[in-house]
Amino acid sequence: MHTLLHAQSFGNGERLEMDIKQNSSRGLLPGLFLITLLYFSLGFVSILFGLLAVFCMATPFILLSRYKKKVWCSTYCPRASLLMQVGAKTRTRAIGHQFYDGTLKKAMLWYFGINLLFITGSSIQVAIGNMPSMEFIRLFIVIPLVPLPQLITPEAPPALLHLSYRLYSMMLSSTILGIVLSRIYRQRIWCAICPVGTVSNALLKRQR
Ligand code: SF4
């Protein structure tokens, strides 16, 4: 557990208690990281599996509304499990104030909001024939890569293929970022700025 996280709070006064708890693997079901690896592997079987990202994004909030606490973050998050596997087990460098003062939280929230807007808007544009589908990986919105080799040639409307690639790309980008941060700082430092965690905290706060 990172001692600095005890003493600090975000700019809006929100304590980092949940995030501190999340820096421990206690509570996370073992082996969940395999689900993350499976998700990215399935992309090579058929990119249509990329659509499972919707399930990953919705489930934390479904559990939150049912149990009134961050059950996903404390118990079921496959990404957190992966970060526990690959991240630095001891602090390797000081954690910058941007992680505490809300700067990075806001930046990530904007980034994901814009990303989701692009994904939705471009999928609609493809569906109505105003633009071609982009059937390739694109990291962090702006770095185009290649189409994934496909074990099963996907037969689906172009808009669905586009949406699948876009969601897969978003999941891949944020996972890469989380892993890089976990190597530079600590295993679950990503949880301090994760948009799902941020929105969950905001919803919980409103319920109290
Ligand atoms: S904050 Fe994000 S990455 Fe961390 S446990 Fe919650 S959903 Fe998973």
Boltz pocket constraint, residues with backbone or C-beta under 6 A from the ligand:
constraints:
  - pocket:
      binder: B
      contacts: [[A, 22], [A, 60], [A, 72], [A, 73], [A, 74], [A, 77], [A, 78], [A, 79], [A, 80], [A, 190], [A, 191], [A, 192], [A, 194], [A, 195], [A, 196], [A, 197], [A, 198]]
      max_distance: 6.0
